[in-house]
Amino acid sequence: MSNTTFHAFTTKSVGRLREIITDIGVSLPFIGDNIPKTDNRILRTKALWDTGATNCVVTKLTAKNLNLKPISVSKVFHADGESLANVYLVNIYLPNNLVVPSVRVTECADNAGNFGMIIGMDVITMGDLSITNYEDKTTVSFRIPSVKTIDYVKEADDLRKIQFKNVGRNDFCPCGSKLKFKNCHGKNQ
């Protein structure tokens, strides 16, 4: 693990997000880790992060603008049913210089949304995706590779243990219920 390169990005916005859209780049597959942001081989566009999409997808316009040549055709399932779609091989450039090389993507209609690509579960599951909404601010973080298991149930249990650590049985419960601890969160202790 000492030779592993770690990459991550975080994006923040006020309010609850209806969709996760980030700036990305997409290109024909070529070798190189430190590609300059101004490299004219990379098409800059927006990407929708979609946990309902099995694989990544490019719009027809994105494929046309990159002059992509299909490597095969595949049956795809979508909101309108199923159809055959061109399959391409591309590099994806996520925020913060996070490069995902040689990704097989299918093609979708241009009217899919205000983006040129969909990031699907094939890329999302390469790492960790976390979405939080704290104090009405949404934070989206993604990292490759995974470095540990994220378990919000365990984290909540650990926080509860700290919260109730020095509470006496006859003290009011710190949760704000106005009940004695023994009749509230301390009932099973």
Residue frames as qw, qx, qy, qz and C-alpha x, y, z in Angstrom:
[[0.000, 0.885, 0.465, 0.000, 0.00, 0.00, 0.00],
 [0.372, -0.665, 0.067, 0.644, 2.99, 2.33, 0.40],
 [0.261, -0.087, 0.556, 0.785, 3.34, 2.64, -3.41],
 [0.147, 0.666, 0.721, 0.123, -0.37, 3.42, -3.87],
 [0.075, 0.145, 0.087, 0.983, -1.28, 6.85, -5.20],
 [0.008, 0.589, 0.729, -0.350, -4.25, 8.37, -3.40],
 [0.002, 0.222, 0.308, 0.925, -6.57, 10.87, -5.07],
 [0.044, -0.597, -0.740, 0.305, -9.65, 12.65, -3.79],
 [0.005, 0.312, 0.175, 0.934, -11.88, 15.62, -4.35],
 [0.053, -0.536, -0.701, 0.467, -14.53, 17.42, -2.33],
 [0.024, -0.378, -0.350, -0.857, -17.22, 19.77, -3.56],
 [0.064, -0.413, -0.667, 0.617, -19.53, 21.85, -1.35],
 [0.097, -0.399, -0.407, -0.816, -22.74, 23.75, -1.95],
 [0.258, -0.011, 0.469, -0.845, -25.38, 25.53, 0.08],
 [0.741, 0.100, 0.070, -0.660, -28.65, 23.66, 0.55],
 [0.720, -0.027, 0.693, -0.024, -29.57, 20.14, -0.41],
 [0.096, 0.365, -0.669, -0.640, -28.46, 19.01, -3.83],
 [0.813, 0.287, 0.183, -0.473, -31.02, 17.52, -6.18],
 [0.927, 0.344, -0.024, 0.150, -28.25, 16.03, -8.29],
 [0.557, -0.616, 0.328, 0.449, -24.47, 15.74, -8.14],
 [0.680, 0.691, 0.099, 0.223, -22.83, 17.37, -11.15],
 [0.521, -0.652, 0.245, 0.493, -19.09, 18.05, -11.33],
 [0.406, 0.802, -0.357, -0.253, -16.69, 19.42, -13.92],
 [0.821, -0.181, 0.503, 0.199, -14.76, 16.64, -15.63],
 [0.252, 0.626, -0.545, -0.498, -12.65, 15.95, -18.67],
 [0.868, 0.134, 0.475, -0.054, -12.91, 13.09, -21.13],
 [0.205, 0.695, -0.552, -0.412, -10.53, 12.01, -23.88],
 [0.868, 0.276, -0.406, -0.074, -9.47, 9.16, -26.05],
 [0.843, -0.505, 0.095, 0.158, -7.35, 6.80, -23.95],
 [0.566, 0.655, -0.340, 0.367, -3.70, 7.83, -23.89],
 [0.758, -0.235, -0.393, 0.464, -0.83, 7.30, -21.49],
 [0.220, 0.423, -0.215, 0.852, 0.07, 9.91, -18.91],
 [0.385, -0.544, -0.664, 0.340, -0.77, 10.73, -15.30],
 [0.183, -0.595, -0.192, 0.758, 0.03, 14.44, -15.12],
 [0.311, 0.533, 0.563, 0.550, -2.02, 15.79, -17.99],
 [0.076, -0.101, -0.145, 0.981, -2.18, 19.60, -18.01],
 [0.296, 0.556, 0.613, -0.477, -5.67, 21.06, -17.61],
 [0.342, 0.692, -0.127, -0.623, -5.24, 22.88, -20.93],
 [0.299, -0.146, 0.862, 0.382, -4.41, 19.75, -22.96],
 [0.488, 0.283, -0.203, -0.800, -6.48, 20.10, -26.15],
 [0.354, 0.027, -0.907, -0.225, -6.98, 16.31, -26.32],
 [0.089, -0.322, -0.832, 0.442, -9.30, 16.58, -23.30],
 [0.222, -0.533, -0.446, -0.684, -12.89, 17.72, -23.74],
 [0.001, -0.037, -0.611, 0.791, -14.09, 19.61, -20.66],
 [0.445, -0.383, -0.539, -0.604, -17.73, 19.01, -19.76],
 [0.503, -0.358, 0.439, -0.653, -20.06, 18.34, -16.83],
 [0.412, 0.007, -0.908, -0.077, -20.81, 14.90, -15.40],
 [0.702, -0.404, 0.019, -0.586, -23.82, 13.64, -13.49],
 [0.020, 0.274, -0.923, 0.271, -22.92, 11.16, -10.71],
 [0.752, -0.077, -0.173, -0.631, -25.57, 8.44, -10.89],
 [0.300, -0.291, 0.877, -0.238, -25.61, 5.48, -8.49],
 [0.760, 0.305, 0.435, -0.373, -28.48, 4.07, -10.57],
 [0.642, 0.663, -0.332, -0.196, -26.25, 3.77, -13.63],
 [0.963, -0.157, 0.141, 0.167, -24.31, 0.52, -13.84],
 [0.697, 0.038, 0.222, 0.680, -21.64, 2.00, -16.11],
 [0.087, -0.552, 0.060, 0.827, -20.42, 5.38, -17.30],
 [0.479, 0.651, 0.568, 0.155, -22.13, 6.98, -20.28],
 [0.175, -0.284, 0.196, 0.922, -21.24, 9.75, -22.75],
 [0.493, 0.649, 0.310, -0.489, -23.75, 11.76, -24.74],
 [0.733, 0.497, 0.365, 0.289, -23.81, 11.55, -28.53],
 [0.199, 0.964, -0.074, 0.160, -22.49, 15.13, -28.69],
 [0.474, -0.729, 0.487, 0.085, -19.55, 14.27, -26.41],
 [0.790, 0.019, 0.555, 0.260, -18.72, 11.24, -28.60],
 [0.561, 0.748, 0.247, 0.254, -18.97, 13.40, -31.73],
 [0.039, -0.976, 0.201, -0.073, -16.84, 16.23, -30.29],
 [0.520, -0.591, 0.603, 0.130, -14.10, 13.73, -29.38],
 [0.595, 0.483, -0.533, -0.359, -14.43, 11.89, -32.68],
 [0.514, -0.288, 0.780, -0.211, -14.80, 8.64, -30.74],
 [0.548, 0.218, -0.690, -0.419, -14.91, 5.42, -32.73],
 [0.852, -0.288, 0.150, -0.411, -17.06, 2.58, -31.33],
 [0.019, -0.439, 0.898, -0.022, -15.19, -0.51, -30.12],
 [0.046, -0.221, -0.973, -0.052, -18.44, -2.51, -29.91],
 [0.458, -0.348, -0.231, -0.784, -22.20, -2.28, -29.43],
 [0.114, -0.059, -0.888, 0.441, -24.04, -3.23, -26.24],
 [0.349, -0.625, -0.607, -0.345, -27.62, -3.63, -25.04],
 [0.109, 0.112, -0.453, 0.878, -28.39, -0.91, -22.48],
 [0.248, -0.641, -0.726, -0.008, -31.34, -0.45, -20.15],
 [0.105, 0.071, -0.131, 0.983, -32.69, 3.03, -19.41],
 [0.301, 0.283, 0.477, -0.776, -35.86, 4.94, -18.51],
 [0.593, 0.372, -0.207, -0.683, -37.32, 4.41, -21.99],
 [0.977, 0.102, 0.063, -0.176, -36.69, 0.65, -21.96],
 [0.686, -0.353, 0.494, 0.400, -33.76, -0.97, -23.70],
 [0.587, 0.795, -0.083, -0.131, -31.77, -0.31, -26.83],
 [0.856, 0.086, 0.051, 0.507, -28.44, -0.95, -28.50],
 [0.083, -0.985, 0.103, 0.112, -25.72, 1.64, -27.88],
 [0.626, 0.603, -0.367, 0.330, -22.21, 2.27, -29.12],
 [0.770, -0.584, -0.011, 0.256, -19.41, 1.41, -26.70],
 [0.394, 0.812, -0.267, 0.338, -16.26, 3.55, -26.52],
 [0.773, -0.288, -0.263, 0.500, -13.00, 3.48, -24.56],
 [0.087, 0.865, -0.017, 0.494, -12.07, 6.79, -22.86],
 [0.427, -0.041, -0.526, 0.734, -10.00, 8.36, -20.10],
 [0.291, -0.839, -0.387, -0.247, -11.99, 10.29, -17.48],
 [0.363, 0.242, -0.350, 0.829, -10.46, 13.26, -15.65],
 [0.411, -0.741, -0.531, 0.010, -12.28, 13.89, -12.38],
 [0.116, -0.947, 0.096, -0.283, -11.73, 16.99, -10.26],
 [0.489, -0.762, 0.423, -0.008, -8.39, 17.45, -8.48],
 [0.284, 0.608, -0.714, -0.198, -6.36, 15.62, -11.17],
 [0.620, -0.092, 0.749, -0.214, -7.98, 12.27, -10.48],
 [0.440, 0.405, -0.586, -0.546, -7.55, 10.28, -13.73],
 [0.756, 0.033, 0.618, -0.212, -9.49, 7.09, -14.43],
 [0.116, 0.466, -0.670, -0.565, -7.88, 5.51, -17.51],
 [0.243, 0.089, -0.883, -0.392, -9.41, 3.25, -20.15],
 [0.399, 0.214, 0.664, -0.595, -13.06, 3.22, -19.09],
 [0.038, 0.284, 0.835, 0.470, -15.64, 1.48, -21.29],
 [0.255, 0.348, 0.337, -0.837, -18.59, 3.84, -21.75],
 [0.304, 0.495, 0.774, 0.251, -21.84, 3.57, -23.67],
 [0.029, 0.127, 0.231, 0.964, -23.61, 6.32, -25.56],
 [0.091, 0.598, 0.721, -0.339, -26.87, 8.05, -24.60],
 [0.225, 0.782, 0.434, 0.387, -29.09, 10.69, -26.16],
 [0.288, 0.293, -0.151, 0.899, -28.09, 14.35, -25.85],
 [0.402, -0.565, -0.150, -0.705, -31.37, 15.21, -24.11],
 [0.676, -0.261, -0.644, 0.247, -30.38, 13.22, -21.00],
 [0.431, -0.810, -0.258, 0.302, -29.58, 16.42, -19.08],
 [0.148, 0.972, -0.166, 0.079, -27.24, 19.38, -18.80],
 [0.521, -0.600, 0.586, 0.161, -24.07, 17.27, -18.90],
 [0.544, 0.568, -0.536, -0.305, -21.87, 15.43, -21.37],
 [0.458, 0.202, -0.856, 0.125, -21.24, 12.33, -19.27],
 [0.774, -0.507, -0.013, -0.378, -22.72, 10.17, -16.55],
 [0.104, 0.465, -0.827, 0.297, -20.38, 8.71, -13.92],
 [0.837, -0.207, -0.325, -0.388, -21.77, 5.27, -13.10],
 [0.810, -0.527, 0.219, -0.132, -21.13, 2.60, -10.52],
 [0.906, 0.239, -0.089, 0.337, -18.20, 1.15, -12.46],
 [0.352, 0.544, -0.283, 0.707, -16.17, 4.23, -11.46],
 [0.472, -0.667, 0.129, -0.561, -17.98, 5.10, -8.20],
 [0.927, -0.363, 0.040, -0.083, -17.21, 1.67, -6.70],
 [0.716, 0.399, -0.320, 0.475, -13.48, 2.06, -7.44],
 [0.224, 0.268, -0.456, 0.819, -13.36, 4.23, -4.32],
 [0.144, -0.499, -0.714, 0.470, -15.50, 5.87, -1.65],
 [0.072, -0.479, -0.316, -0.816, -18.34, 8.31, -2.32],
 [0.236, -0.448, -0.675, 0.537, -19.78, 10.19, 0.63],
 [0.083, -0.562, -0.312, -0.761, -22.60, 12.73, 0.65],
 [0.288, -0.415, -0.645, 0.574, -23.38, 14.70, 3.79],
 [0.086, -0.699, -0.289, -0.648, -25.81, 17.48, 4.56],
 [0.500, -0.427, -0.487, 0.575, -24.77, 19.32, 7.69],
 [0.079, -0.603, -0.215, 0.764, -26.19, 22.70, 8.66],
 [0.554, 0.741, 0.299, -0.232, -27.93, 22.90, 5.25],
 [0.179, 0.753, -0.546, -0.321, -24.63, 22.57, 3.35],
 [0.979, 0.160, 0.113, -0.053, -24.09, 19.57, 1.09],
 [0.120, -0.711, 0.665, 0.195, -20.58, 18.13, 0.88],
 [0.961, 0.264, -0.002, -0.084, -19.70, 15.46, -1.68],
 [0.207, -0.711, 0.660, 0.128, -16.35, 13.67, -1.33],
 [0.962, 0.263, -0.044, -0.064, -14.83, 10.96, -3.49],
 [0.206, -0.728, 0.645, 0.106, -11.52, 9.16, -3.14],
 [0.948, 0.267, -0.169, -0.024, -9.66, 6.42, -4.98],
 [0.517, -0.171, -0.821, -0.172, -8.69, 3.91, -3.69],
 [0.669, -0.656, -0.194, -0.291, -10.70, 3.10, -0.59],
 [0.262, 0.504, -0.643, 0.514, -8.56, 3.43, 2.51],
 [0.095, 0.016, 0.836, -0.541, -11.04, 2.26, 5.14],
 [0.131, -0.513, -0.818, -0.223, -14.63, 1.22, 5.59],
 [0.199, -0.209, 0.122, -0.950, -17.06, 4.07, 6.16],
 [0.345, -0.398, -0.849, -0.016, -19.74, 2.90, 8.62],
 [0.197, -0.465, 0.037, -0.862, -22.15, 5.57, 9.81],
 [0.777, -0.476, -0.325, -0.252, -23.98, 3.11, 12.13],
 [0.771, -0.177, -0.344, 0.506, -20.74, 2.36, 14.00],
 [0.244, 0.302, -0.121, 0.914, -19.88, 6.07, 14.06],
 [0.460, -0.548, -0.162, -0.680, -23.32, 6.90, 15.52],
 [0.844, -0.407, -0.348, 0.042, -22.92, 4.17, 18.18],
 [0.630, 0.014, -0.277, 0.725, -19.47, 5.52, 19.09],
 [0.020, -0.422, 0.021, -0.906, -20.84, 9.07, 19.36],
 [0.660, -0.549, -0.278, -0.431, -23.73, 7.87, 21.57],
 [0.813, -0.267, -0.379, 0.353, -21.28, 6.14, 23.89],
 [0.381, 0.140, -0.195, 0.893, -19.32, 9.38, 24.27],
 [0.270, -0.491, -0.177, -0.809, -22.51, 11.47, 24.63],
 [0.748, -0.514, -0.190, -0.374, -23.90, 9.30, 27.46],
 [0.637, 0.241, -0.612, 0.402, -20.57, 8.33, 29.06],
 [0.220, 0.042, -0.603, 0.766, -20.80, 10.32, 32.34],
 [0.476, -0.347, -0.181, -0.788, -24.58, 10.60, 32.65],
 [0.180, -0.081, 0.840, -0.506, -26.07, 9.41, 35.94],
 [0.034, -0.351, -0.918, -0.185, -29.19, 7.22, 35.89],
 [0.054, -0.746, -0.591, 0.303, -31.28, 9.94, 37.58],
 [0.107, -0.411, 0.190, 0.885, -29.88, 12.81, 35.46],
 [0.609, 0.632, 0.186, -0.441, -31.97, 14.21, 32.64],
 [0.796, 0.212, 0.446, 0.351, -31.13, 12.54, 29.34],
 [0.226, -0.486, 0.278, 0.797, -28.75, 14.64, 27.21],
 [0.251, 0.308, 0.744, 0.537, -30.91, 13.95, 24.13],
 [0.150, -0.056, -0.031, -0.987, -33.33, 16.70, 25.24],
 [0.382, -0.358, -0.784, -0.334, -36.36, 14.46, 25.87],
 [0.344, -0.504, 0.260, -0.748, -36.79, 15.89, 29.43],
 [0.926, -0.268, -0.213, -0.163, -36.92, 12.31, 30.73],
 [0.533, -0.669, 0.517, 0.029, -34.52, 10.87, 33.25],
 [0.227, 0.551, -0.762, -0.255, -31.66, 8.98, 31.61],
 [0.264, -0.077, 0.948, -0.159, -32.84, 5.66, 33.13],
 [0.532, 0.498, 0.590, -0.347, -36.22, 6.08, 31.39],
 [0.493, 0.791, -0.129, -0.338, -34.76, 7.19, 28.04],
 [0.610, 0.613, -0.502, -0.004, -31.42, 6.31, 26.43],
 [0.033, -0.467, 0.816, -0.339, -30.17, 4.58, 29.60],
 [0.831, -0.103, 0.093, -0.539, -33.11, 2.18, 29.69],
 [0.973, 0.142, -0.179, -0.012, -31.11, -0.81, 28.46],
 [0.382, 0.608, -0.553, 0.422, -27.88, -0.04, 30.31]]
